[in-house]
Amino acid sequence: MDKGKPEEINLQQVIEDFMERTEDESGIPRARIKRKPIPVGDPYDGNKGTFAAWKFCIDRKLRVDKDFIGSAQDQWIFVWQNLSAKVQQRVTTYFKEGSRIGYDPFQFLTYLESAYSDPYC
């Protein structure tokens, strides 16, 4: 059996892999719509007056762009990366306990809310 040149075999494998990922039951390739992820604003700086807006944006980003961000652990780190150094310093102990709660980014936001939400809003 002629196995072909290595380049041909590699190209054939790439095509087969692509078809596996894009076909539905009918065998018709699905259209892939690519879009850019939602932009993120400045890291949260600890100002209680801006926490609600920051949390809303991060919550939406986690829900809408979860495929761009990745696993629960990646999302946990994403929340961490969107905190200023001052806030990170204050919540480091909780951040390090992420594995204990399954790196749930929404639990992280709830924890931040308990520390930073403005009770008068």
Contact map, one row per residue, 1 for C-alpha under 8 A:
1110000000000000000000000000000000000000000000000000000000000000000000000000000000000000000000000000000000000000000000000
1111000000000000000000000000000000000000000000000000000000000000000000000000000000000000000000000000000000000000000000000
1111100010000000000000000000000000000000000000000000000000000000000000000000000000000000000000000000000000000000000000000
0111110110000000000000000000000000000000000000000000000000000000000000000000000000000000000000000000000000000000000000000
0011111110000000000000000000000000000000000000000000000000000000000000000000000000000000000000000000000000000000000000000
0001111111000000000000000000000000000000000000000000000000000000000000000000000000000000000000000000000000000000000000000
0000111111100000000000000000000000000000000000000000000000000000000000000000000000000000000000000000000000000000000000000
0001111111110000000000000000000000000000000000000000000000000000000000000000000000000000000000000000000000000000000000000
0011111111111000000000000000000000000000000000000000000000000000000000000000000000000000000000000000000000000000000000000
0000011111111100000000000000000000000000000000000000000000000000000000000000000000000000000000000000000000000000000000000
0000001111111110000000000000000000000000000000000000000000000000000000000000000000000000000000000000000000000000000000000
0000000111111111000000000000000000000000000000000000000000000000000000000000000000000000000000000000000000000000000000000
0000000011111111100000000000000000000000000000000000000000000000000000000000000000000000000000000000000000000000000000000
0000000001111111110000000000000000000000000000000000000000000000000000000000000000000000000000000000000000000000000000000
0000000000111111111000000000000000000000000000000000000000000000000000000000000000000000000000000000000000000000000000000
0000000000011111111100000000000000000000000000000000000000000000000000000000000000000000000000000000000000000000000000000
0000000000001111111110000000000000000000000000000000000000000000000000000000000000000000000000000000000000000000000000000
0000000000000111111111000000000000000000000000000000000000000000000000000000000000000000000000000000000000000000000000000
0000000000000011111111100000100000000000000000000000000000000000000000000000000000000000000000000000000000000000000000000
0000000000000001111111100000000000000000000000000000000000000000000000000000000000000000000000000000000000000000000000000
0000000000000000111111100000000000000000000000000000000000000000000000000000000000000000000000000000000000000000000000000
0000000000000000011111110000111000000000000000000000000000000000000000000000000000000000000000000000000000000000000000000
0000000000000000001111111111110000000000000000000000000000000000000000000000000000000000000000000000000000000000000000000
0000000000000000000001111111110000000000000000000000000000000000000000000000000000000000000000000000000000000000000000000
0000000000000000000000111111000000000000000000000000000000000000000000000000000000000000000000000000000000000000000000000
0000000000000000000000111111000000000000000000000000000000000000000000000000000000000000000000000000000000000000000000000
0000000000000000000000111111100000000000000000000000000000000000000000000000000000000000000000000000000000000000000000000
0000000000000000000000111111110000000000000000000000000000000000000000000000000000000000000000000000000000000000000000000
0000000000000000001001110011111000000000000000000000000000000000000000000000000000000000000000000000000000000000000000000
0000000000000000000001110001111100000000000000000000000000000000000000000000000000000000000000000000000000000000000000000
0000000000000000000001000000111110000000000000000000000000000000000000000000000000000000000000000000000000000000000000000
0000000000000000000000000000011111000000000000000000000000000000000000000000000000000000000000000000000000000000000000000
0000000000000000000000000000001111100000000000000000000000000000000000000000000000000000000000000000000000000000000000000
0000000000000000000000000000000111110000000000000000000000000000000000000000000000000000000000000000000000000000000000000
0000000000000000000000000000000011111000000000000000000000000000000000000000000000000000000000000000000000000000000000000
0000000000000000000000000000000001111100000000000000000000000000000000000000000000000000000000000000000000000000000000000
0000000000000000000000000000000000111110000000000000000000000000100100000000000000000000000000000000000000000000000000000
0000000000000000000000000000000000011111000000000000000000001000100000000000000000000000000000000000000000000000000000000
0000000000000000000000000000000000001111100000000000000000000000000000000000000000000000000000000000000000000000000000000
0000000000000000000000000000000000000111110000000000000011001000000000000000000000000000000000000000000000000000000000000
0000000000000000000000000000000000000011111000000000000000000000000000000000000000000000000000000000000000000000000000000
0000000000000000000000000000000000000001111100000000000000000000000000000000000001000000000000000000000000000000000000000
0000000000000000000000000000000000000000111110000000000000000000000000000000000011110000000000000000000000000000000000000
0000000000000000000000000000000000000000011111100010010000000000000000000000000001110010000000000000000000000000000000000
0000000000000000000000000000000000000000001111100000000000000000000000000000000000110110000000000000000000000000000000000
0000000000000000000000000000000000000000000111110010000000000000000000000000000000010110000000000000000000000000000100000
0000000000000000000000000000000000000000000111111110000000000000000000000000000000000000000000000000000000000000000100000
0000000000000000000000000000000000000000000001111111000000000000000000000000000000000000000000000000000000000000000111000
0000000000000000000000000000000000000000000000111111000000000000000000000000000000000000000000000000000000000000000011001
0000000000000000000000000000000000000000000000111111110000000000000000000000000000000000000000000000000000000000000000000
0000000000000000000000000000000000000000000101111111111000000000000000000000000000000000000000000000000000000000100111000
0000000000000000000000000000000000000000000000011111111100000000000000000000000000000000000000000000000000000000000011000
0000000000000000000000000000000000000000000000000111111110000000000000000000000000000000000000000000000000000000000000000
0000000000000000000000000000000000000000000100000111111111000000000000000000000000000000000000000000000000000000000000000
0000000000000000000000000000000000000000000000000011111111100000000000000000000000000000000000000000000000001000000000000
0000000000000000000000000000000000000000000000000001111111110000000000000000000000000000000000000000000000000000000000000
0000000000000000000000000000000000000001000000000000111111111000000000000000000000000000000000000000000000000000000000000
0000000000000000000000000000000000000001000000000000011111111100000000000000001000000000000000000000000000000000000000000
0000000000000000000000000000000000000000000000000000001111111110000000000000000000000000000000000000000001001000000000000
0000000000000000000000000000000000000000000000000000000111111111000000000000000000000000000000000000000000000000000000000
0000000000000000000000000000000000000101000000000000000011111111110000000000000000000000000000000000000000000000000000000
0000000000000000000000000000000000000000000000000000000001111111110010000010000000000000000000000000000000000000000000000
0000000000000000000000000000000000000000000000000000000000111111110000000000000000000000000000000000000000000000000000000
0000000000000000000000000000000000000000000000000000000000011111110000000000000000000000000000000000000000000000000000000
0000000000000000000000000000000000001100000000000000000000001111111110000000000000000000000000000000000000000000000000000
0000000000000000000000000000000000000000000000000000000000001111111111100010000000000000000000000000000000000000000000000
0000000000000000000000000000000000000000000000000000000000000000111111000000000000000000000000000000000000000000000000000
0000000000000000000000000000000000001000000000000000000000000000111111000000000000000000000000000000000000000000000000000
0000000000000000000000000000000000000000000000000000000000000100111111100110010000000000000000000000000000000000000000000
0000000000000000000000000000000000000000000000000000000000000000011111111110000000000000000000000000000000000000000000000
0000000000000000000000000000000000000000000000000000000000000000010011111110000000000000000000000000000000000000000000000
0000000000000000000000000000000000000000000000000000000000000000000001111111000000000000000000000000011110000000000000000
0000000000000000000000000000000000000000000000000000000000000000000001111111100000000000000000000000011110000000000000000
0000000000000000000000000000000000000000000000000000000000000000000011111111110000000000000000000000000000000000000000000
0000000000000000000000000000000000000000000000000000000000000100010011111111111000000000000000000000001110000000000000000
0000000000000000000000000000000000000000000000000000000000000000000000011111111100000000000000000100001110010000000000000
0000000000000000000000000000000000000000000000000000000000000000000000001111111110000000000000000000000000000000000000000
0000000000000000000000000000000000000000000000000000000000000000000010000111111111000000000000000000000000000000000000000
0000000000000000000000000000000000000000000000000000000001000000000000000011111111100000000000000000000010011000000000000
0000000000000000000000000000000000000000000000000000000000000000000000000001111111100001000000100000000000000000000000000
0000000000000000000000000000000000000000001000000000000000000000000000000000111111110000000000000000000000000000000000000
0000000000000000000000000000000000000000011100000000000000000000000000000000011111110000000000000000000000000000000000000
0000000000000000000000000000000000000000001110000000000000000000000000000000001111111111000000000000000000000000000000000
0000000000000000000000000000000000000000001111000000000000000000000000000000000011111111000000000000000000000000000000000
0000000000000000000000000000000000000000000000000000000000000000000000000000000000111111100000000000000000000000000000000
0000000000000000000000000000000000000000000011000000000000000000000000000000000000111111110000000000000000000000000000000
0000000000000000000000000000000000000000000111000000000000000000000000000000000000111111111000000000000000000000000000000
0000000000000000000000000000000000000000000000000000000000000000000000000000000100111111111100000000000000000000000000000
0000000000000000000000000000000000000000000000000000000000000000000000000000000000001111111100000000000000000000000000000
0000000000000000000000000000000000000000000000000000000000000000000000000000000000000111111110000000000000000000000000000
0000000000000000000000000000000000000000000000000000000000000000000000000000000000000011111111100000000000000000000000000
0000000000000000000000000000000000000000000000000000000000000000000000000000000000000001111111110000000000000000000000000
0000000000000000000000000000000000000000000000000000000000000000000000000000000000000000011111111000000000000000000000000
0000000000000000000000000000000000000000000000000000000000000000000000000000000000000000001111111100000000000000000000000
0000000000000000000000000000000000000000000000000000000000000000000000000000000100000000001111111100000000010000000000000
0000000000000000000000000000000000000000000000000000000000000000000000000000000000000000000111111110000000000000000000000
0000000000000000000000000000000000000000000000000000000000000000000000000000000000000000000011111111100000000000000000000
0000000000000000000000000000000000000000000000000000000000000000000000000001000000000000000001111111111100000000000000000
0000000000000000000000000000000000000000000000000000000000000000000000000000000000000000000000011111111000000000000000000
0000000000000000000000000000000000000000000000000000000000000000000000000000000000000000000000001111111000000000000000000
0000000000000000000000000000000000000000000000000000000000000000000000000000000000000000000000001111111100000000000000000
0000000000000000000000000000000000000000000000000000000000000000000000011000000000000000000000000111111100000000000000000
0000000000000000000000000000000000000000000000000000000000000000000000011011000000000000000000000111111110000000000000000
0000000000000000000000000000000000000000000000000000000000000000000000011011000000000000000000000100111111110000000000000
0000000000000000000000000000000000000000000000000000000000000000000000011011001000000000000000000000001111111000000000000
0000000000000000000000000000000000000000000000000000000000100000000000000000000000000000000000000000000111111100000000000
0000000000000000000000000000000000000000000000000000000000000000000000000000000000000000000000000000000111111110000000000
0000000000000000000000000000000000000000000000000000000000000000000000000001001000000000000000100000000111111111000000000
0000000000000000000000000000000000000000000000000000001000100000000000000000001000000000000000000000000011111111100000000
0000000000000000000000000000000000000000000000000000000000000000000000000000000000000000000000000000000001111111110000000
0000000000000000000000000000000000000000000000000000000000000000000000000000000000000000000000000000000000111111111000000
0000000000000000000000000000000000000000000000000000000000000000000000000000000000000000000000000000000000011111111110000
0000000000000000000000000000000000000000000000000010000000000000000000000000000000000000000000000000000000001111111110000
0000000000000000000000000000000000000000000000000000000000000000000000000000000000000000000000000000000000000111111110000
0000000000000000000000000000000000000000000000000000000000000000000000000000000000000000000000000000000000000011111110000
0000000000000000000000000000000000000000000001110010000000000000000000000000000000000000000000000000000000000001111111000
0000000000000000000000000000000000000000000000011011000000000000000000000000000000000000000000000000000000000001111111100
0000000000000000000000000000000000000000000000011011000000000000000000000000000000000000000000000000000000000000000111111
0000000000000000000000000000000000000000000000000000000000000000000000000000000000000000000000000000000000000000000011111
0000000000000000000000000000000000000000000000000000000000000000000000000000000000000000000000000000000000000000000001111
0000000000000000000000000000000000000000000000001000000000000000000000000000000000000000000000000000000000000000000001111
